[in-house]
Amino acid sequence: MSLITETRLKLGIASWPAVALTGKERSWLEPLDPPAKPPCRRPQLVAAASPEPAELARFRALETEAKHRAPARPLPCCGRVRSSRLRLAAEATRRFLPVFITGDREDGTLLYLDVAPGASAHVVLLTLASEAPVYVDVTVGENAHLQLDIVKCPGHDSWQLLSWRATVGRFASLIHNSVHLDSSAYQVGQAVLAGEGAELTSRSAALVESFEEQRIDVTVSHSAAHSRSLVENHGVVQDRGHGFFAVRGRMPQAAQAGDCRQESRFLMLSPRAEAHCYPVLEIDQFDVAAGHAASVGGIDPETLYYLQSRGLGEQDAQRLVTTGFLSPAIHQIRAGSEGGALVADCLLNSLAERI
Amino acid sequence: MKPELIIERLTCQIDETVILRDLDLTVRGGEVHAIMGPNGTGKSTLAAALMGNPRYTVTAGRVTLDGEDLLARTVDERARAGLFLAMQYPSEVSGVTNSDFLRTAVNARRPEDRPMGLFPFRRRLAEAVAALEMNENLPDRYLNQGFSGGERKRNEILQMLLLEPRIAILDEIDSGLDIDALRVVGANLTRMVAERGEEMGLLLITHYRRLLDHIRPDYVHILMDGRIVRSGDMELADRLEREGYEWLREELGLEHISDSHQEAHQ
């Protein structure tokens, strides 16, 4: 059985069609079980032209902070990349579409994800044992709604490199969640709120195990009036792990009446754990609301006392706080669609095993 | 068996400041006690010391619950023995839903091989939410996160309804409650006291008599200067409401210590 089939069955999402991008091919996977859902029009999945190095370079994070320690593995902007384009047409209901990215290969993967105006979709990008760089370029059309979740399937050791860019149109919204529960990862996200009233909600959950490193870097540019964004990163760092969150909110003149919020928090489970937060706001407009919060610390003793006063043993209380800390992103995946709920349940189980 | 909490000559301090001195009090199942007193006299300290808050150090005295030494036990052991404290400032816990938390807490006091099933639990939770006139989405909200002051207090009572303690201490449960919320909380407490009868003893810590209009205490104690200086019944609370604490200070020959001075000690 192929790795993808195995994972579809394990997650319980085999009755949904899926997209597979492997080292050898791009393919549309039909439901394995008789489809529980009424058959619907298949999204268009085609080959796209290989990107020029200049285009790949745009996926790199804006390293504006001099204090940054350089990533252990920077995002490459040359080398062979296989490009695909996935077009999601307008449909009446919210659709769940898993996209599997897998394969031990050297070629990178570039996926253009175009969401047509007025469409509504829940795309869950599941990466499996994939060390080659992944680039995702998203366009959310006017009045469209996309939930794009990036999940590194737990249980496969790999150093994940991923960068997503998104352009969100007028009155469109993008909800993004990323979940990394093991291994090392470097993930860059760049969102441009290009149209009036565009919205972004981005949440990350990072469980950094011993001797691993996870870096999440998010930039939101408010290029239009009345745009809103919320970036919330939560990380738990175990002994000798290293966590890193950088979030940049950019509000130029055009960001009038915009709202830009960010929060980066690390929960440290050992004195030898290391974490860095870089909260940055660049504001060039008076008429905006913006805020940032960042924290690095252990479990609050008052919280432990409160939970213990209800009869939970110290370890159970710690476990509850720690899993809860990483849950908001997973809960949002669950809220995205029926299929998302199944993926979220697997992630919560996997989290419980690791804490 | 009727629960029995016996506090003997309890002395307690935070950092270097002694807050409780030789305090004696006994609470039995079926009794409702109210502790009143001016600000900064140690009411909340008593609650925290009984529950085992690590910030407070008990330096002398003895506390037993059903004959077992309470002070030798950890916070969670005290809770599982049947002690419950509705806190004045409950913590927020992000990512942990009320439902997940309460189910863990309910099952923590049941034998490991006999946890309460999901459906019986959800039914009981829904009943308690309805009884407290709380929002139906409460079970799926994160524990106390984004709750108003009144919602937090109701959530403490909700936990008490589900955990069925033997001795419950309510630390200023009336502060931050509006009139309607106070009525709902009072009605639930009264019903619980009636239903559980001698299985539960209740200790109310309050500044104001208004809570006692909703749940009538059998005993009223006045805590001043770290000890109980006067015990009586509801008439004592009525007199405090009319005359304040000054007469008592004079009778006892206590110096008037300003609130701000005492607060600085806390």
Interface residues (C-beta under 8 A of the other chain):
Chain A: H234 D300 P301 E302 T303 Y305 Y306 L307 Q308 S309 R310 G311 L312 G313 E314 D316 A317 L320 V321 T323 G324 F325 L326 S327 P328 H331
Chain B: M51 G52 N53 P54 T74 V75 D76 R78 A79 R80 F84 L85 M87 P90 S91 E92 V93 S94 G95 V96 D100 F101 T104 A105 A108 R109 Y142 L143 Q159 L163
